[in-house]
């Protein structure tokens, strides 16, 4: 008898909580890309922020250089 009561109570609890979570809209709060987060970090007065900015600039230069090389090859790799 106790098992039946416990099972019934468990089903009642799970049934109530399930409806509440389905009615809540899901919000994706993390919409910034890693690049955007790093560029924001580079502007903050934090230790190492200048290094983050320098790394972003170095990445940009390397990407531009690779694009120039790709354009010389006609876009082929």
C-alpha positions as CSV (number, residue, x, y, z in Angstrom):
1,X,0.0,0.0,0.0
2,X,2.8,2.4,0.9
3,X,4.5,1.7,-2.5
4,X,1.3,2.6,-4.3
5,X,0.9,5.8,-2.4
6,X,4.6,6.8,-3.0
7,X,4.3,6.0,-6.7
8,X,1.1,8.1,-6.9
9,X,2.7,11.0,-5.1
10,X,5.8,10.8,-7.3
11,X,3.6,10.8,-10.4
12,X,1.7,13.8,-9.1
13,X,4.9,15.8,-8.4
14,X,6.4,14.9,-11.7
15,X,3.2,15.8,-13.5
16,X,3.0,19.2,-11.9
17,X,6.6,20.2,-12.5
18,X,6.6,19.1,-16.1
19,X,3.8,21.5,-17.1
20,X,5.6,24.4,-15.5
21,X,8.9,23.9,-17.3
22,X,7.2,23.5,-20.7
23,X,5.3,26.8,-20.3
24,X,8.5,28.8,-19.7
25,X,10.2,30.2,-22.8
26,X,13.8,29.3,-23.3
27,X,16.2,32.2,-23.5
28,X,19.6,31.9,-25.1
29,X,21.5,34.4,-23.1
30,X,24.9,33.6,-24.6
31,X,24.5,35.2,-28.1
32,X,28.0,36.7,-28.4
33,X,30.7,34.9,-30.3
34,X,34.1,34.2,-28.8
35,X,35.5,36.9,-31.0
36,X,33.0,39.5,-29.8
37,X,33.7,38.5,-26.2
38,X,37.4,38.8,-26.7
39,X,37.1,42.2,-28.3
40,X,35.1,43.4,-25.4
41,X,37.6,42.0,-22.9
42,X,40.4,43.8,-24.8
43,X,38.8,47.2,-24.0
44,X,38.4,46.5,-20.3
45,X,40.9,47.8,-17.7
46,X,41.9,44.2,-16.7
47,X,45.3,42.6,-16.4
48,X,46.1,41.0,-19.7
49,X,43.4,42.8,-21.6
50,X,46.1,44.4,-23.8
51,X,47.5,41.0,-24.6
52,X,44.0,39.8,-25.8
53,X,43.8,42.9,-28.1
54,X,47.3,42.2,-29.5
55,X,46.3,38.5,-30.1
56,X,43.2,39.6,-32.0
57,X,45.2,42.0,-34.1
58,X,47.7,39.3,-34.9
59,X,44.9,36.9,-35.9
60,X,43.5,39.6,-38.1
61,X,46.8,40.2,-39.8
62,X,47.4,36.4,-40.3
63,X,43.9,36.1,-41.8
64,X,44.5,39.0,-44.2
65,X,47.8,37.5,-45.3
66,X,46.1,34.1,-45.9
67,X,43.4,35.8,-47.9
68,X,46.0,37.6,-50.0
69,X,47.8,34.3,-50.7
70,X,44.5,32.7,-51.6
71,X,43.6,35.5,-54.0
72,X,47.0,34.9,-55.8
73,X,46.1,31.3,-56.3
74,X,42.7,32.2,-57.6
75,X,40.9,31.0,-54.4
76,X,42.2,27.4,-54.8
77,X,43.8,25.5,-52.0
